[in-house]
Amino acid sequence: MTRRSDLVTIEPRVEKEVLMRFAVAAVAVVLILVGTAVAKAPAASHAVVASATGSGHMVRPDGTFRSFSFSARKYADGTSAGELQLNSRSFDVVVHIKIDCLRVVGNVAHMSGRITRVSNPDEGEVGELNRVEVRDNGEGDEAPPDQISTIPANPGDADPTTCVDAPTNATIRPVQRGNVQVRG
């Protein structure tokens, strides 16, 4: 038989202090977890609101391939960023463009930016403004091929239009052995 005096009793003051320390520790853990989640969350202004990605080939009228690859994003704050690489075998040139403008209308993405590298100076100049349009025509065997516009030379920025302007280049070709994705 256990006697009452043998039982350990916790004084109400000590019990309250233990509970308070536990509550403070629990709140600290919750605050750390919330702080970590907020730090990892993207800033609202850097949320992507539209994008265009793709790669493939287009065939020029002379039958040669022009290979391309691109990725562009438009952010909630209105800025855009991306890259485009073009390899035109008939002109023996590789061009790299830093995309700074993306406008998406339905399944069509209008992009523009400036040349940052060019392997053949006769075919473009660093800093030259260029534009391109791509069309995402869906997926699967039943969908028509995606499309990409030509990228006309623009020496001296003779045509100052960017992706926000109405297209000035009506030549668009089917994408072969590739895919274009437009989201927005």
Secondary structure, DSSP 8 states (H G I E B T S, - for coil): ---GGGS----HHHHHHHHHHHHHHHHHHHHHHHHHHHHHS--GGG-EEEEEEEEEEEE-TTS-EEEEEEEEEEETTS-EEEEEEEEEGGGTEEEEEEEEEEEEETTEEEEEEEEEEES-GGG--TT-EEEEEEE---SSTTS---EEE-----GGGSS---TTS------EEE-EEEEEEEE-
